[in-house]
């Protein structure tokens, strides 16, 4: 049977913090999650930490996925986590992707990013990660 | 639940976001919230923004909200984008055009997927709008999915419907056809800096002179949403429409029609759900199979299903 169209859906915010303007990766991930049956809110490029956290709050998302290529993840991600906390939204599932050196993994894990998808990652793994970790 | 409603009534945005999700997902808790909040709704001026895909609805919605903020009003926005008919997934991208409003404490933007509803909106749109209205926004703007000729549902949800047109999208016969043009309370020619804008304005005005005598003639305005031009006049025209609704008695009449439509439409879903529950899946498959094989016509099959209700 096809799923009921009004059944509870997983809502995902895909956001690009920082100043890099290349959002192909973010769009590919958004599209894969859409095809997986999620409702994906895409906010576009050049988002500040405050804008990302505020969008997560207003849209009541279950998941926040961040895409970053500029190398500023260790500066920006802690601020995003902080802004989410301020708004009581540190309950979201976090994941990230982009150009992120292996040596930064422990720091990001400590922040709450248990999954990091680098170039070459399979989009199906991202969809599976989201469905495996969101309890609705 | 009590805690959430209390925080909602104190103006907590997190609580508003949570309540909308419960209502949108049609949970039992969501029904309770709606029952508690509905009597508080009916104060906001609800505005529908509709028009073709790419006509500039999102940008226009953002610019109109910014105009209301300059006037000291608060604004809730519900922006609907289509769900996939195959996976039920959706890309909700209307926020991209409303970035400047994200951190404004007087604005709340919520994206909704159409979840299989026809007519340009979402199945629970009236409920979500009522929740935003009850929260206390002065204006609630409802942005439809890209509408073609026949997506007219928004007129039943909003007090004032704004139809967004663009130059270069068809001759005046397109606008003469029945449907979407008939629901417009305010007509906007957006992208008015593009060639053909003035021609389109006069074509629309000429068409409106053909409206039945004595009927209200909607104003035709020009905007350039990307530059924020024309929004003082648009906000004024929307306010004039509300004044007209109130002074003509049209407000009560429209509200009664909308309520009737809403109640009947919910009753229809309840009945359908009861029929589904009363029908074993195998029996439905059998009936559907007979129709597919052309042994039975679809009306007789549906009658057989409906008969299960009082079996």
Interface residues (C-beta under 8 A of the other chain):
Chain A: X1 X3 X5 X6 X7 X8 X9 X11 X30 X31 X33 X34 X35 X36 X37 X38 X39 X40 X41 X42 X43 X44 X50 X51 X54 X55 X57 X58 X59 X60 X87 X88 X89
Chain B: X13 X14 X17 X18 X20 X21 X25 X26 X27 X83 X84 X87 X88 X89 X90 X91 X92 X93 X95 X96 X99 X102 X103 X108 X109 X110 X111 X113 X115 X116 X123 X124 X281
